[in-house]
Amino acid sequence: MIVEHGIRDYGQAKRKAAEQFRVGGASALPSNAEIESRVLEHQRLFEPKLQEQRLRMLRLMAADIMEILSSFNPRLTGSVLRGTAAINSGIELHLFCDTPESVATALKKNRLVFRDYSHRYRFKGSQWILVPGFKFQINGEEICILVFPELGIRQAPLSPVDQRPMKRVSRERLLALFE
């Protein structure tokens, strides 16, 4: 469902699969880490070249956007960084600025048409925080920018995959992945 139907949320994919196969109880469902492992395995088996090309294109696009928004210390995260980006996977960037309006101004300055967006993240200690951001498209690819406070660069939200702090990389580290 994640690879073939573009469902981004592992929980939603689990619920749909449970409904489709009439499986009850959360204990019968795989963990998010198991799902991600199978997504990677599927991509390697059935579409290795396509996946490699798509990942390269999305990472290059992310690097370009990160350059434009460099004053906000952008970090790439999510499926594009982990290498599991599927058909409808977007680019997820974390920016660090105490005023999201400053990011909106930078997006307007670069003639990007965006809409407001927010996402709930869980942090250490089970604390959930709604993080403001923006969504826009470039060449049909969705870009999600989330704006954390400047000090938020020091504490990453927990990954929905393994419940550990999300991996985030700077533009420089992203470009190093190509080498």
Secondary structure as the mmCIF struct_conf table of DSSP 4:
data_model
#
loop_
_struct_conf.conf_type_id
_struct_conf.id
_struct_conf.beg_label_comp_id
_struct_conf.beg_label_asym_id
_struct_conf.beg_label_seq_id
_struct_conf.end_label_comp_id
_struct_conf.end_label_asym_id
_struct_conf.end_label_seq_id
HELX_RH_AL_P HELX_RH_AL_P1 ILE A 2 HIS A 5
HELX_RH_AL_P HELX_RH_AL_P2 TYR A 10 PHE A 21
TURN_TY1_P TURN_TY1_P1 ARG A 22 ARG A 22
BEND BEND1 GLY A 25 GLY A 25
HELX_RH_3T_P HELX_RH_3T_P1 ALA A 26 ALA A 28
BEND BEND2 LEU A 29 LEU A 29
HELX_LH_PP_P HELX_LH_PP_P1 PRO A 30 SER A 31
HELX_RH_AL_P HELX_RH_AL_P3 ASN A 32 PHE A 46
HELX_RH_AL_P HELX_RH_AL_P4 PRO A 48 ILE A 68
TURN_TY1_P TURN_TY1_P2 LEU A 69 LEU A 69
HELX_RH_3T_P HELX_RH_3T_P2 SER A 70 PHE A 72
STRN STRN1 ARG A 75 THR A 77
TURN_TY1_P TURN_TY1_P3 GLY A 78 GLY A 78
HELX_RH_AL_P HELX_RH_AL_P5 SER A 79 ARG A 82
TURN_TY1_P TURN_TY1_P4 GLY A 83 GLY A 83
TURN_TY1_P TURN_TY1_P5 ILE A 87 ASN A 88
HELX_LH_PP_P HELX_LH_PP_P2 SER A 89 GLY A 90
STRN STRN2 ILE A 91 PHE A 96
BEND BEND3 ASP A 98 ASP A 98
HELX_RH_AL_P HELX_RH_AL_P6 PRO A 100 LYS A 109
TURN_TY1_P TURN_TY1_P6 ASN A 110 ARG A 111
STRN STRN3 PHE A 114 PHE A 123
TURN_TY1_P TURN_TY1_P7 LYS A 124 SER A 126
STRN STRN4 GLN A 127 ILE A 138
TURN_TY1_P TURN_TY1_P8 ASN A 139 GLY A 140
STRN STRN5 GLU A 141 PHE A 148
HELX_RH_3T_P HELX_RH_3T_P3 GLU A 150 ARG A 154
BEND BEND4 GLN A 155 GLN A 155
HELX_LH_PP_P HELX_LH_PP_P3 ALA A 156 PRO A 157
STRN STRN6 LEU A 158 LEU A 158
HELX_LH_PP_P HELX_LH_PP_P4 SER A 159 SER A 159
TURN_TY1_P TURN_TY1_P9 PRO A 160 ASP A 162
BEND BEND5 GLN A 163 ARG A 164
STRN STRN7 PRO A 165 PRO A 165
HELX_LH_PP_P HELX_LH_PP_P5 MET A 166 LYS A 167
STRN STRN8 VAL A 169 VAL A 169
HELX_RH_AL_P HELX_RH_AL_P7 ARG A 171 ALA A 176
TURN_TY1_P TURN_TY1_P10 LEU A 177 PHE A 178
#
